[in-house]
Amino acid sequence: MLELHYGDGYVVTTDAIADAVMRYAKTLAEHDGADLVAVPILTPEGPAISSMLIGPSSQLFTMPHPGDAADVEDESALMDLLSRNDRLVHPPASVAEYPYEEDDPWFEESF
């Protein structure tokens, strides 16, 4: 488990999620971009989701946190963060290569 420090506080999440958030924040900063991401966290009441706006001015850091990460489901969130990062690092060569679906909130009719 890691504490992902953001602003004046922190959230507790898995090592993999914290690493993926840090990697994506770095890539966004390199591309002068920002994004709103959903991060699975562990609260005293149990698992939850935290929304974080990350970008070039984000000041994030991690620290170890004692505890077990077994209660935090991070598989789909981890894949989402990694794929967002990958799309920035390796953008599709054409619009036809972009894997979107019409019910995707990021889908734009202007393609």
PLY file of the C-alpha trace (Angstrom):
ply
format ascii 1.0
element vertex 111
property float x
property float y
property float z
element edge 110
property int vertex1
property int vertex2
end_header
0.00 0.00 0.00
1.10 3.53 -0.74
-0.07 6.95 0.32
-0.60 9.07 -2.79
-0.12 12.64 -1.59
-2.11 15.21 -3.53
-2.62 18.81 -2.39
-2.84 19.05 1.39
-3.77 15.41 1.96
-3.35 11.89 0.73
-5.27 8.80 -0.29
-4.28 5.20 0.33
-4.14 2.91 -2.69
-2.25 -0.05 -4.10
1.33 0.24 -5.25
0.29 -0.48 -8.84
-2.37 2.26 -8.90
-0.07 4.82 -7.28
2.68 4.00 -9.79
0.24 4.25 -12.72
-1.07 7.63 -11.50
2.50 8.94 -11.14
3.46 7.67 -14.61
0.33 9.17 -16.21
0.86 12.51 -14.42
4.42 12.63 -15.77
3.25 11.88 -19.32
0.48 14.49 -19.08
3.02 17.07 -17.89
5.29 16.24 -20.83
2.34 16.83 -23.20
1.00 19.93 -21.38
-2.25 18.08 -20.72
-4.56 17.37 -17.83
-7.10 14.66 -17.12
-9.64 13.62 -14.52
-9.02 10.07 -13.32
-10.83 7.69 -10.99
-8.53 6.19 -8.37
-9.60 3.25 -6.18
-8.67 4.02 -2.57
-9.00 2.53 0.87
-10.74 4.62 3.54
-11.39 3.76 7.20
-14.93 2.83 6.10
-13.69 0.56 3.30
-12.94 0.77 -0.43
-13.97 3.90 -2.35
-13.21 5.83 -5.53
-11.45 9.19 -5.54
-11.54 11.56 -8.52
-8.27 13.37 -9.16
-7.43 16.09 -11.65
-3.84 15.53 -12.70
-1.71 17.56 -15.06
1.41 19.67 -15.48
1.01 21.51 -12.18
0.13 18.44 -10.09
2.48 18.00 -7.19
2.20 14.31 -6.36
4.38 12.03 -4.30
4.06 8.62 -2.67
5.04 7.20 0.70
4.69 3.71 2.12
1.54 3.02 4.12
1.15 0.06 6.45
-1.75 -2.21 5.68
-3.16 -4.75 3.29
-4.39 -3.82 -0.21
-6.59 -6.89 -0.58
-9.80 -4.85 -0.20
-9.01 -2.43 -3.04
-10.18 -3.63 -6.46
-7.77 -2.02 -8.88
-7.70 -4.18 -12.03
-10.00 -2.11 -14.28
-8.76 1.22 -12.90
-5.17 0.13 -13.44
-5.88 -0.90 -17.03
-7.65 2.43 -17.64
-4.71 4.48 -16.31
-2.18 2.44 -18.28
-4.19 2.70 -21.51
-4.63 6.47 -21.10
-0.88 6.79 -20.64
-0.19 4.54 -23.62
-2.49 6.59 -25.89
-0.45 9.71 -25.07
2.92 8.02 -25.49
1.90 6.14 -28.66
-0.97 8.05 -30.30
-2.88 6.26 -33.06
-1.64 6.97 -36.58
-5.17 7.72 -37.72
-8.62 8.30 -36.27
-9.66 4.86 -37.54
-7.13 3.29 -35.13
-8.68 4.97 -32.08
-10.56 2.28 -30.08
-13.76 4.15 -29.24
-17.36 3.17 -28.91
-20.35 5.44 -29.39
-21.39 5.13 -25.75
-17.90 6.13 -24.62
-18.05 9.53 -22.83
-14.94 10.59 -24.77
-16.52 9.81 -28.15
-16.94 12.89 -30.32
-19.13 13.02 -33.39
-16.53 15.26 -35.04
-14.30 12.29 -35.89
0 1
1 2
2 3
3 4
4 5
5 6
6 7
7 8
8 9
9 10
10 11
11 12
12 13
13 14
14 15
15 16
16 17
17 18
18 19
19 20
20 21
21 22
22 23
23 24
24 25
25 26
26 27
27 28
28 29
29 30
30 31
31 32
32 33
33 34
34 35
35 36
36 37
37 38
38 39
39 40
40 41
41 42
42 43
43 44
44 45
45 46
46 47
47 48
48 49
49 50
50 51
51 52
52 53
53 54
54 55
55 56
56 57
57 58
58 59
59 60
60 61
61 62
62 63
63 64
64 65
65 66
66 67
67 68
68 69
69 70
70 71
71 72
72 73
73 74
74 75
75 76
76 77
77 78
78 79
79 80
80 81
81 82
82 83
83 84
84 85
85 86
86 87
87 88
88 89
89 90
90 91
91 92
92 93
93 94
94 95
95 96
96 97
97 98
98 99
99 100
100 101
101 102
102 103
103 104
104 105
105 106
106 107
107 108
108 109
109 110
